[in-house]
Amino acid sequence: MARWLKQSIAAGEKAAANAAVRATVEALLEDVAARGDDAVREMSIKFDNWDRDDFRLSKAEIDDCLAQLKPRDLEDIRFAQAQVKNFARHQKAALQDIEVETLPGVVLGHKNIPVQSVGCYVPGGKYPLLASAHMSVVTAKVAGVPRIITCAPPFNGKPAPAIVAAQHLAGADEIYCLGGVQAVAAMAIGTQSIKGVDMLVGPGNAYVAEAKRQLFGRVGIDLFAGPTETLIIADETVDAEICATDLLGQAEHGPTTPAILLTNSAKLAKETMAQVDKLLAILPTAAVARKAWEDYGEVIVCDSFDEMVEQADRIASEHVQVMTSDDDFFLARMKNYGALFLGPRTNVAYGDKVIGTNHTLPTQGAARYTGGLWVGKFLKTVTYQRVTTDEASAMIGAYCSRLCMLEGFAGHAEQANVRVRRYGGRNVPYAEAAD
């Protein structure tokens, strides 16, 4: 039976915080829809202390940002983007258009068509998270999206050079220095100066995530994303230092980040908790990581690998790091996760920044029904049909007519009957099923 050595705060406290965010975001979105650029500018001044005549960066500004980076910085950005592009290309190659004759004279098919415009949000108010530009812009480019715009907030009162460089090198067509709900709303709804998009992607804080949720339907989104989550599955083949390091390495994302250790070793569990306390004394981002660990950290001790799989699938974490004597046991059996990191040689930071898989992943249990952002998210798989012979049309029409009348849809039935009469030479009375 699973035993909790440490639990997170009550679910009720989380629900109350979420309700307050929902109400705030709803009012902000209504304001942007009503007043456009004026509302966006006022919100940018209020929330980011940032104002300018045009939030879109000019070519000169982009070039200036690139010039501020060291050659090694640009080389590193290009390396990371090359890994993301390479994996996305392999993923796209697995998606094929098809056309098949399912019955004599009946041809069905599907095509994969890129979404025509995408808005990518790149978080950067607290940390300049340039990796999010790789994950969204590069992947959309590989999918063939013809118009890609990006928004990232100012960092220390100006465009963040590294984020701007990442957006530009990834291939963004329009780059805006604009953050928060106002950025997401402007991209989705459109304003006098920003043409709206068909789809929003990219992670963000609770307000950005809620804005995407409320805008879903008006535009497509990649997924409903909450705070970063990490789950470590470990046994005594690894030590407490590596477990604690990997827990806190993700907890620094924000004060509501869940960080969970799942183990079959009470010894490792206790040693990891002690090691977390040690590392928090020296970690530069300890103020944030400590709050996340205190409020959302958990330590669960199980009796067996099977029980660990059961608990892991219940948690359905965004990131799952497996460091055990048999990592493939978990790869073969686990069903609910955003991304797996197998063995101590890899870790979530690799996936977040550089290895090539996408770091925009499902949170808050969404891994039960969806995976993360990938090249296929930017493609619409649409179907078509063609009937090539009179005989096939009359044959399908007879079936269709009877099924439509079974449902009471006389008009639908007549769509079939007129073809039975025309192509099959059978006199089927109006609004009666072909027999």
C-alpha positions as CSV (number, residue, x, y, z in Angstrom):
1,M,0.0,0.0,0.0
2,A,1.3,3.5,-0.9
3,R,2.3,5.6,2.0
4,W,2.8,9.4,1.9
5,L,5.8,10.7,3.8
6,K,5.0,14.2,2.6
7,Q,1.7,15.6,1.0
8,S,0.8,18.7,-0.9
9,I,-1.7,21.3,0.3
10,A,-5.4,20.6,0.2
11,A,-7.2,20.5,-3.2
12,G,-9.7,23.1,-1.9
13,E,-7.0,25.7,-1.6
14,K,-6.0,25.1,-5.2
15,A,-9.6,25.4,-6.4
16,A,-10.1,28.7,-4.7
17,A,-7.0,30.2,-6.4
18,N,-8.1,28.9,-9.8
19,A,-11.5,30.5,-9.4
20,A,-10.0,33.9,-8.8
21,V,-7.8,33.6,-11.9
22,R,-10.8,32.7,-14.1
23,A,-12.7,35.8,-13.1
24,T,-9.8,38.1,-13.7
25,V,-9.0,36.7,-17.1
26,E,-12.5,36.8,-18.3
27,A,-12.7,40.5,-17.7
28,L,-9.4,41.1,-19.4
29,L,-10.4,39.2,-22.5
30,E,-13.7,41.1,-22.8
31,D,-11.7,44.4,-22.6
32,V,-9.4,43.4,-25.4
33,A,-12.3,42.3,-27.5
34,A,-14.1,45.6,-27.0
35,R,-11.2,48.1,-27.2
36,G,-8.4,46.3,-29.0
37,D,-5.0,48.1,-29.0
38,D,-6.0,50.6,-26.3
39,A,-6.8,47.8,-23.9
40,V,-3.7,45.9,-24.8
41,R,-1.5,49.0,-24.2
42,E,-3.2,49.8,-20.8
43,M,-2.7,46.2,-19.6
44,S,0.9,46.1,-20.7
45,I,1.6,49.3,-18.8
46,K,-0.3,48.0,-15.7
47,F,1.2,44.5,-15.6
48,D,4.6,44.9,-17.2
49,N,5.3,48.6,-16.9
50,W,6.0,48.4,-20.6
51,D,4.7,50.8,-23.3
52,R,5.7,51.7,-26.9
53,D,4.0,52.9,-30.1
54,D,4.3,49.5,-31.8
55,F,4.9,46.3,-29.8
56,R,6.2,44.6,-33.0
57,L,10.0,44.6,-33.1
58,S,11.7,46.1,-36.1
59,K,14.5,44.4,-38.1
60,A,17.0,46.8,-36.5
61,E,15.8,45.9,-33.0
62,I,16.1,42.2,-33.8
63,D,19.6,42.6,-35.2
64,D,20.6,44.6,-32.1
65,C,19.4,41.7,-29.9
66,L,21.4,39.2,-31.9
67,A,24.5,41.5,-31.6
68,Q,24.2,41.5,-27.8
69,L,24.7,37.7,-27.6
70,K,28.1,36.0,-27.7
71,P,28.9,33.8,-30.7
72,R,28.7,30.8,-28.4
73,D,25.2,31.7,-27.3
74,L,24.0,31.9,-30.9
75,E,25.7,28.6,-31.6
76,D,24.0,26.9,-28.6
77,I,20.6,28.3,-29.7
78,R,21.1,26.9,-33.2
79,F,22.2,23.5,-31.8
80,A,19.1,23.2,-29.7
81,Q,16.8,24.3,-32.6
82,A,18.5,21.8,-34.9
83,Q,17.6,19.0,-32.5
84,V,14.0,20.0,-32.3
85,K,13.8,20.4,-36.1
86,N,15.4,17.0,-36.7
87,F,12.9,15.2,-34.4
88,A,9.9,17.1,-35.7
89,R,10.9,16.2,-39.3
90,H,11.0,12.5,-38.4
91,Q,7.6,12.9,-36.7
92,K,6.2,14.6,-39.8
93,A,7.5,11.8,-42.0
94,A,5.3,9.4,-40.1
95,L,2.2,11.3,-41.1
96,Q,1.2,10.3,-44.6
97,D,-1.7,11.4,-46.8
98,I,-3.7,8.4,-47.9
99,E,-6.2,7.4,-50.6
100,V,-7.8,4.0,-50.7
101,E,-10.6,2.3,-52.7
102,T,-12.7,0.9,-49.8
103,L,-15.3,-0.7,-52.1
104,P,-15.4,-0.9,-55.9
105,G,-16.0,2.7,-57.1
106,V,-15.7,4.2,-53.6
107,V,-12.5,6.2,-53.0
108,L,-11.8,7.7,-49.5
109,G,-8.8,9.7,-48.4
110,H,-7.2,12.1,-46.0
111,K,-4.8,15.0,-46.3
112,N,-2.6,16.7,-43.7
113,I,-3.0,20.5,-44.1
114,P,-1.0,22.9,-42.0
115,V,-2.9,25.4,-39.8
116,Q,-2.6,28.7,-41.7
117,S,-1.5,31.0,-38.8
118,V,-0.2,30.4,-35.3
119,G,0.6,32.6,-32.4
120,C,3.4,31.4,-30.1
121,Y,3.6,32.6,-26.6
122,V,7.1,32.6,-25.1
123,P,7.2,33.1,-21.3
124,G,9.9,35.4,-20.1
125,G,8.8,37.7,-17.4
126,K,10.6,35.8,-14.6
127,Y,13.2,33.9,-16.6
128,P,14.0,34.4,-20.3
129,L,12.7,31.0,-21.5
130,L,14.0,31.0,-25.0
131,A,13.6,27.3,-25.2
132,S,9.8,27.8,-25.7
133,A,10.6,29.5,-29.0
134,H,12.4,26.4,-30.2
135,M,9.5,24.2,-29.2
136,S,6.7,26.2,-30.8
137,V,8.2,28.1,-33.8
138,V,10.6,25.5,-35.1
139,T,7.9,22.8,-34.9
140,A,5.3,24.9,-36.6
141,K,7.8,25.7,-39.4
142,V,8.4,22.0,-39.9
143,A,4.7,21.4,-40.2
144,G,4.5,24.1,-42.9
145,V,2.6,26.8,-41.1
146,P,2.8,29.9,-43.4
147,R,2.4,32.6,-40.8
148,I,3.9,32.4,-37.3
149,I,3.9,35.2,-34.9
150,T,5.5,35.3,-31.4
151,C,4.9,37.3,-28.2
152,A,7.3,37.4,-25.3
153,P,7.1,39.9,-22.4
154,P,9.9,42.4,-21.7
155,F,12.7,41.3,-19.4
156,N,14.2,43.9,-17.1
157,G,12.4,46.6,-19.0
158,K,13.4,45.7,-22.6
159,P,13.1,42.9,-25.1
160,A,15.1,39.9,-23.9
161,P,18.0,39.5,-26.4
162,A,18.2,35.7,-26.1
163,I,14.4,35.3,-26.5
164,V,14.4,37.6,-29.5
165,A,17.3,35.7,-31.1
166,A,15.6,32.4,-30.5
167,Q,12.4,33.6,-32.1
168,H,14.2,35.0,-35.1
169,L,16.5,32.1,-35.7
170,A,13.5,29.7,-35.4
171,G,11.8,31.5,-38.2
172,A,9.1,33.7,-36.6
173,D,7.5,36.0,-39.2
174,E,6.4,38.7,-36.7
175,I,8.0,39.2,-33.3
176,Y,6.2,41.2,-30.6
177,C,7.5,42.3,-27.2
178,L,4.3,41.8,-25.3
179,G,3.4,39.6,-22.4
180,G,0.6,38.1,-20.3
181,V,-3.1,37.9,-21.0
182,Q,-2.8,40.9,-23.2
183,A,-0.5,39.1,-25.6
184,V,-2.5,36.0,-25.8
185,A,-5.7,38.0,-26.3
186,A,-4.2,40.2,-29.0
187,M,-3.0,37.2,-31.0
188,A,-6.3,35.2,-30.7
189,I,-8.8,38.0,-31.0
190,G,-6.8,40.4,-33.2
191,T,-6.5,44.2,-32.7
192,Q,-6.0,47.2,-35.0
193,S,-2.3,46.5,-35.2
194,I,-2.1,42.7,-34.7
195,K,-3.8,40.4,-37.1
196,G,-5.4,37.4,-35.3
197,V,-4.3,33.9,-35.7
198,D,-6.0,30.5,-36.0
199,M,-4.1,28.7,-33.2
200,L,-2.3,29.6,-29.9
201,V,0.5,27.5,-28.5
202,G,3.1,27.8,-25.8
203,P,3.3,27.7,-22.0
204,G,2.7,30.5,-19.5
205,N,1.7,31.4,-16.0
206,A,-1.7,30.6,-14.5
207,Y,-3.3,33.7,-16.2
208,V,-1.9,32.9,-19.6
209,A,-3.0,29.3,-19.3
210,E,-6.5,30.4,-18.3
211,A,-6.7,32.9,-21.1
212,K,-5.9,30.1,-23.6
213,R,-8.6,27.9,-22.0
214,Q,-11.2,30.7,-22.3
215,L,-10.2,31.4,-25.9
216,F,-10.4,27.8,-27.0
217,G,-13.1,27.5,-29.6
218,R,-12.4,31.0,-31.0
219,V,-9.0,29.6,-31.9
220,G,-7.3,26.3,-31.5
221,I,-4.8,25.7,-28.8
222,D,-2.0,23.2,-28.2
223,L,-3.3,22.0,-24.8
224,F,-4.5,23.2,-21.4
225,A,-1.4,23.8,-19.5
226,G,-0.9,24.5,-15.8
227,P,2.2,24.8,-13.6
228,T,5.2,22.6,-14.5
229,E,5.0,19.1,-12.9
230,T,7.7,16.6,-12.2
231,L,7.5,13.0,-11.0
232,I,10.6,11.0,-10.1
233,I,10.3,7.2,-10.0
234,A,13.4,5.8,-8.3
235,D,14.7,2.9,-6.3
236,E,18.0,2.4,-4.5
237,T,20.0,2.1,-7.7
238,V,20.2,5.9,-7.5
239,D,21.1,8.2,-4.6
240,A,19.3,11.0,-2.8
241,E,21.5,13.8,-4.2
242,I,20.4,13.1,-7.8
243,C,16.8,12.7,-6.8
244,A,16.8,15.9,-4.8
245,T,18.6,17.8,-7.5
246,D,16.1,16.8,-10.1
247,L,13.1,17.6,-7.9
248,L,14.3,21.1,-7.1
249,G,15.5,21.6,-10.7
250,Q,11.9,21.7,-11.7
251,A,10.4,23.2,-8.5
252,E,12.3,26.4,-9.4
253,H,9.8,27.0,-12.2
254,G,7.3,28.5,-9.8
255,P,5.7,28.4,-6.3
256,T,2.8,26.1,-7.5
257,T,5.0,23.5,-9.2
258,P,4.3,19.9,-8.0
259,A,7.5,17.9,-7.5
260,I,6.9,14.3,-6.4
261,L,9.1,11.4,-5.5
262,L,7.7,7.9,-6.0
263,T,9.9,5.1,-4.6
264,N,9.9,1.6,-3.2
265,S,12.6,2.6,-0.7
266,A,11.7,4.3,2.6
267,K,15.5,4.9,3.0
268,L,15.8,6.7,-0.3
269,A,12.7,8.7,0.5
270,K,14.0,10.0,3.8
271,E,17.5,10.7,2.5
272,T,16.0,12.6,-0.4
273,M,13.9,14.8,1.9
274,A,17.0,15.5,3.9
275,Q,19.0,16.3,0.8
276,V,16.3,18.7,-0.5
277,D,16.7,20.7,2.7
278,K,20.5,20.8,2.2
279,L,20.2,22.0,-1.4
280,L,17.7,24.6,-0.6
281,A,20.3,26.3,1.6
282,I,22.5,26.9,-1.4
283,L,20.2,27.0,-4.5
284,P,20.1,30.5,-6.0
285,T,16.4,30.0,-6.8
286,A,15.6,28.6,-3.4
287,A,12.9,31.2,-2.6
288,V,10.7,29.8,-5.3
289,A,11.7,26.2,-5.1
290,R,11.2,26.1,-1.3
291,K,7.7,27.4,-1.6
292,A,6.9,24.8,-4.3
293,W,8.4,22.0,-2.3
294,E,6.6,23.0,0.9
295,D,3.2,23.4,-0.6
296,Y,3.2,21.0,-3.6
297,G,6.0,18.5,-2.9
298,E,5.1,14.9,-2.2
299,V,7.0,11.8,-1.2
300,I,5.2,8.4,-1.7
301,V,6.6,5.0,-0.8
302,C,5.2,2.0,-2.5
303,D,5.7,-1.7,-2.0
304,S,6.4,-2.8,-5.5
305,F,7.1,-1.6,-9.1
306,D,3.5,-2.5,-10.0
307,E,2.2,-0.2,-7.3
308,M,4.5,2.5,-8.5
309,V,3.1,2.2,-12.0
310,E,-0.4,2.4,-10.6
311,Q,0.4,5.6,-8.6
312,A,2.3,7.1,-11.5
313,D,-0.7,6.6,-13.9
314,R,-3.0,8.1,-11.2
315,I,-0.8,11.2,-11.0
316,A,-0.4,11.5,-14.8
317,S,2.5,13.9,-14.4
318,E,3.8,16.2,-17.1
319,H,7.4,15.0,-16.7
320,V,8.3,11.5,-15.4
321,Q,11.9,10.7,-14.7
322,V,12.5,6.9,-14.2
323,M,15.7,5.8,-12.4
324,T,15.4,2.2,-11.4
325,S,17.0,-1.2,-11.9
326,D,14.5,-1.8,-14.7
327,D,13.4,1.4,-16.5
328,D,11.9,-0.5,-19.4
329,F,9.4,-2.0,-16.9
330,F,7.9,1.4,-16.6
331,L,8.2,2.3,-20.3
332,A,6.2,-0.9,-21.2
333,R,3.5,-0.4,-18.6
334,M,2.9,3.3,-17.9
335,K,0.0,4.9,-19.8
336,N,-0.4,8.4,-18.4
337,Y,2.5,10.9,-18.8
338,G,3.6,13.8,-20.8
339,A,7.2,12.7,-21.4
340,L,9.4,9.9,-20.0
341,F,13.0,10.4,-19.1
342,L,14.6,7.0,-18.7
343,G,17.7,6.4,-16.6
344,P,20.0,8.7,-14.6
345,R,21.9,9.8,-17.7
346,T,19.0,11.9,-18.9
347,N,16.8,14.4,-17.1
348,V,13.9,16.8,-17.5
349,A,16.2,19.7,-18.2
350,Y,17.5,18.0,-21.3
351,G,14.0,17.7,-22.6
352,D,13.2,21.2,-21.6
353,K,16.1,22.8,-23.4
354,V,18.0,20.9,-26.0
355,I,17.6,17.2,-26.6
356,G,14.9,17.5,-29.3
357,T,11.6,16.3,-27.9
358,N,9.0,19.0,-27.2
359,H,8.7,20.5,-23.7
360,T,5.1,21.8,-24.1
361,L,3.4,19.0,-22.3
362,P,0.0,18.1,-20.7
363,T,-0.4,19.0,-17.0
364,Q,-3.1,18.7,-14.3
365,G,-4.0,15.2,-15.3
366,A,-4.4,15.9,-19.0
367,A,-1.9,13.2,-19.8
368,R,-4.8,10.8,-19.3
369,Y,-6.1,11.8,-22.7
370,T,-3.5,13.7,-24.7
371,G,0.2,14.0,-25.4
372,G,2.2,17.2,-25.8
373,L,2.9,19.7,-28.5
374,W,4.3,18.1,-31.7
375,V,4.4,18.6,-35.4
376,G,1.0,16.9,-35.8
377,K,-0.7,19.5,-33.6
378,F,-0.1,22.0,-36.4
379,L,-1.7,19.8,-39.1
380,K,-5.4,19.3,-39.7
381,T,-6.1,15.8,-41.0
382,V,-9.1,16.4,-43.3
383,T,-11.0,13.7,-45.3
384,Y,-12.4,13.6,-48.7
385,Q,-14.5,11.1,-50.7
386,R,-15.1,10.3,-54.4
387,V,-17.6,7.8,-55.9
388,T,-16.4,6.9,-59.4
389,T,-19.1,4.6,-60.8
390,D,-22.9,4.7,-61.1
391,E,-23.2,1.3,-59.6
392,A,-21.3,2.3,-56.5
393,S,-23.4,5.5,-56.0
394,A,-26.7,3.5,-56.3
395,M,-25.5,0.8,-53.9
396,I,-24.2,3.2,-51.2
397,G,-27.4,5.3,-51.8
398,A,-29.7,2.4,-51.0
399,Y,-28.0,1.8,-47.7
400,C,-27.8,5.5,-46.9
401,S,-31.5,6.0,-47.7
402,R,-32.7,3.2,-45.3
403,L,-30.4,4.4,-42.5
404,C,-31.6,8.0,-42.9
405,M,-35.3,6.9,-42.6
406,L,-34.4,4.8,-39.6
407,E,-33.4,8.1,-38.0
408,G,-36.3,10.1,-39.3
409,F,-34.3,12.3,-41.7
410,A,-36.4,12.4,-44.8
411,G,-34.3,15.1,-46.4
412,H,-31.1,13.2,-45.9
413,A,-32.8,10.1,-47.4
414,E,-33.8,12.0,-50.5
415,Q,-30.2,13.0,-51.1
416,A,-29.5,9.3,-51.4
417,N,-32.8,8.5,-53.3
418,V,-32.2,11.0,-56.1
419,R,-28.9,9.2,-56.8
420,V,-30.5,5.8,-56.6
421,R,-33.0,6.9,-59.2
422,R,-30.4,8.7,-61.4
423,Y,-27.6,6.2,-61.3
424,G,-29.3,3.0,-60.5
425,G,-32.4,3.3,-62.6
426,R,-34.7,2.6,-59.7
427,N,-37.9,4.6,-59.1
428,V,-37.7,5.4,-55.4
429,P,-40.6,7.7,-54.3
430,Y,-39.7,11.0,-52.7
431,A,-38.9,10.6,-49.0
432,E,-39.2,6.8,-48.9
433,A,-36.3,4.6,-48.3
434,A,-34.8,2.7,-51.2
435,D,-35.4,-1.0,-50.5
